[in-house]
Amino acid sequence: MTKVLEFESEVEFVANINEQKDCLMSQDPTQDDPGALWFNIDIPKGHILKGGDRVRVTVEKL
């Protein structure tokens, strides 16, 4: 695998999508900054994450 990107960010909030998954969201208020990175990632229920937690996002090419 080739690492494309890795960054750390704070989870802004966790959205309830349905009975099987949630969505971790970090929509940085500095979206006007072209260097700002943010994410919306669906994850299965049962996780332990909440708003304010810091996470590391890694993107790899398979």
CYANA upper distance limits for C-alpha pairs under 8 A (distance plus 0.5 A):
  1 MET  CA     60 GLU  CA      6.58
  1 MET  CA     61 LYS  CA      6.12
  1 MET  CA     62 LEU  CA      5.44
  2 THR  CA     60 GLU  CA      5.86
  2 THR  CA     61 LYS  CA      5.69
  2 THR  CA     62 LEU  CA      7.35
  3 LYS  CA     58 THR  CA      7.93
  3 LYS  CA     59 VAL  CA      6.66
  3 LYS  CA     60 GLU  CA      4.85
  3 LYS  CA     61 LYS  CA      6.94
  4 VAL  CA     58 THR  CA      8.23
  4 VAL  CA     59 VAL  CA      6.01
  4 VAL  CA     60 GLU  CA      5.79
  4 VAL  CA     61 LYS  CA      7.19
  5 LEU  CA     57 VAL  CA      8.42
  5 LEU  CA     58 THR  CA      6.27
  5 LEU  CA     59 VAL  CA      5.69
  5 LEU  CA     60 GLU  CA      7.62
  6 GLU  CA     56 ARG  CA      7.45
  6 GLU  CA     57 VAL  CA      6.04
  6 GLU  CA     58 THR  CA      4.87
  6 GLU  CA     59 VAL  CA      6.90
  7 PHE  CA     56 ARG  CA      6.17
  7 PHE  CA     57 VAL  CA      5.96
  7 PHE  CA     58 THR  CA      7.27
  8 GLU  CA     54 ARG  CA      7.37
  8 GLU  CA     55 VAL  CA      6.11
  8 GLU  CA     56 ARG  CA      4.78
  8 GLU  CA     57 VAL  CA      6.65
  9 SER  CA     26 SER  CA      8.05
  9 SER  CA     38 TRP  CA      8.19
  9 SER  CA     54 ARG  CA      6.06
  9 SER  CA     55 VAL  CA      6.14
  9 SER  CA     56 ARG  CA      6.97
  9 SER  CA     57 VAL  CA      8.23
 10 GLU  CA     26 SER  CA      7.17
 10 GLU  CA     51 GLY  CA      8.08
 10 GLU  CA     52 GLY  CA      6.22
 10 GLU  CA     53 ASP  CA      6.13
 10 GLU  CA     54 ARG  CA      4.76
 10 GLU  CA     55 VAL  CA      6.68
 11 VAL  CA     24 LEU  CA      6.90
 11 VAL  CA     25 MET  CA      6.33
 11 VAL  CA     26 SER  CA      5.71
 11 VAL  CA     50 LYS  CA      7.49
 11 VAL  CA     51 GLY  CA      5.56
 11 VAL  CA     52 GLY  CA      5.89
 11 VAL  CA     53 ASP  CA      6.02
 11 VAL  CA     54 ARG  CA      6.57
 11 VAL  CA     55 VAL  CA      7.48
 12 GLU  CA     24 LEU  CA      8.25
 12 GLU  CA     25 MET  CA      6.17
 12 GLU  CA     26 SER  CA      5.23
 12 GLU  CA     27 GLN  CA      7.59
 12 GLU  CA     51 GLY  CA      5.53
 12 GLU  CA     52 GLY  CA      6.53
 13 PHE  CA     24 LEU  CA      6.87
 13 PHE  CA     25 MET  CA      5.99
 13 PHE  CA     26 SER  CA      7.44
 13 PHE  CA     50 LYS  CA      7.05
 13 PHE  CA     51 GLY  CA      4.79
 13 PHE  CA     52 GLY  CA      7.89
 14 VAL  CA     22 ASP  CA      7.04
 14 VAL  CA     23 CYS  CA      6.10
 14 VAL  CA     24 LEU  CA      5.28
 14 VAL  CA     25 MET  CA      6.55
 14 VAL  CA     49 LEU  CA      8.26
 14 VAL  CA     50 LYS  CA      6.64
 14 VAL  CA     51 GLY  CA      6.70
 15 ALA  CA     22 ASP  CA      6.02
 15 ALA  CA     23 CYS  CA      5.51
 15 ALA  CA     24 LEU  CA      7.07
 15 ALA  CA     25 MET  CA      7.87
 16 ASN  CA     21 LYS  CA      7.44
 16 ASN  CA     22 ASP  CA      5.17
 16 ASN  CA     23 CYS  CA      7.04
 17 ILE  CA     21 LYS  CA      6.25
 17 ILE  CA     22 ASP  CA      5.51
 17 ILE  CA     23 CYS  CA      7.02
 18 ASN  CA     22 ASP  CA      7.43
 19 GLU  CA     45 LYS  CA      8.07
 20 GLN  CA     44 PRO  CA      6.44
 20 GLN  CA     45 LYS  CA      6.12
 21 LYS  CA     42 ASP  CA      6.99
 21 LYS  CA     43 ILE  CA      6.03
 21 LYS  CA     44 PRO  CA      4.79
 21 LYS  CA     45 LYS  CA      5.30
 22 ASP  CA     42 ASP  CA      6.15
 22 ASP  CA     43 ILE  CA      6.03
 22 ASP  CA     44 PRO  CA      6.78
 22 ASP  CA     45 LYS  CA      6.58
 23 CYS  CA     40 ASN  CA      6.81
 23 CYS  CA     41 ILE  CA      5.82
 23 CYS  CA     42 ASP  CA      4.67
 23 CYS  CA     43 ILE  CA      6.49
 24 LEU  CA     39 PHE  CA      8.10
 24 LEU  CA     40 ASN  CA      6.04
 24 LEU  CA     41 ILE  CA      5.68
 24 LEU  CA     42 ASP  CA      6.80
 24 LEU  CA     43 ILE  CA      7.79
 25 MET  CA     38 TRP  CA      8.36
 25 MET  CA     39 PHE  CA      6.31
 25 MET  CA     40 ASN  CA      5.01
 25 MET  CA     41 ILE  CA      7.18
 26 SER  CA     38 TRP  CA      5.78
 26 SER  CA     39 PHE  CA      5.77
 26 SER  CA     40 ASN  CA      6.95
 27 GLN  CA     31 GLN  CA      8.21
 27 GLN  CA     38 TRP  CA      5.78
 27 GLN  CA     39 PHE  CA      7.00
 27 GLN  CA     40 ASN  CA      8.27
 28 ASP  CA     36 ALA  CA      7.58
 28 ASP  CA     37 LEU  CA      7.71
 28 ASP  CA     38 TRP  CA      6.32
 30 THR  CA     36 ALA  CA      6.95
 31 GLN  CA     36 ALA  CA      6.71
 32 ASP  CA     36 ALA  CA      8.47
 43 ILE  CA     47 HIS  CA      8.28
 49 LEU  CA     53 ASP  CA      7.04
